Amino acid sequence: AQKAKSPQALEPEQRLERLALSHPRDWRWRLLLAQRKLQGGDRDGARRELITLQALWPNRPEVQNLQLLLDVGTKRQAAALKQTSDRFQQTPKGQRLLLGLRLADLQRLSEQDEAAMATYRLIATESPKSMQPLLALALLHRDKGQNQQSQQVLLSARNRLSGSEQDKQTLDQLAVRWQLDSFRNSEDS
């Protein structure tokens, strides 16, 4: 008699397929499977998983993000950007943090950095307790080589923190690390 392979011996994708099939009401397994396929270069396989996810959980932000990832670099990227922008405009202020972050990311991927910066600033104003928009904005400035602006945004993010000294220290360490990186990069040039 032939012995069945142990679950550890199976490829990760096969394990995820089994988990997705054995837990049909849990979207997380199918999403992980789709992401694994996308990372492995199987865009068609990821798209097939996305179709199932969209049929069962169309409003999950994670499913919508996967759709956007699949659209990047295709003819659908511009349509995805417009659709996300329209949804962002229709969503009430104060309730559109995640959608705004998604929109700004799409704008960055579409090489619309100025629009992404404006979106990050807008959602940072609308969601003053969230650090995400400011950190994303600081990262964008850093990626563009705008180190002074990046440091200013990190300082703004630090000033928003209430109470947590550990979080402030973490931001301070990040600011110092980024500043050192910019000095090293300027010496190499």
Buried (B, 14 or more C-beta within 10 A) or exposed (E): EEEEEEEEEEEEBEBBBBBBEEEEEEBEBBBBBBBBBBEEEBBEBBBBBBEBBBEEBEEBEBBBBBBBBBBBEEEBBEEBBEBBBEBBEEBEEEEBBBBBBBBBBBBBBBEBBEBBBBBBBBBBEBBEEBBBBBBBBBBBBBEEEBBEBBBBBBBEBBEBBEEEEEBBEEBEEBBEEBBEEBEEEEEEE
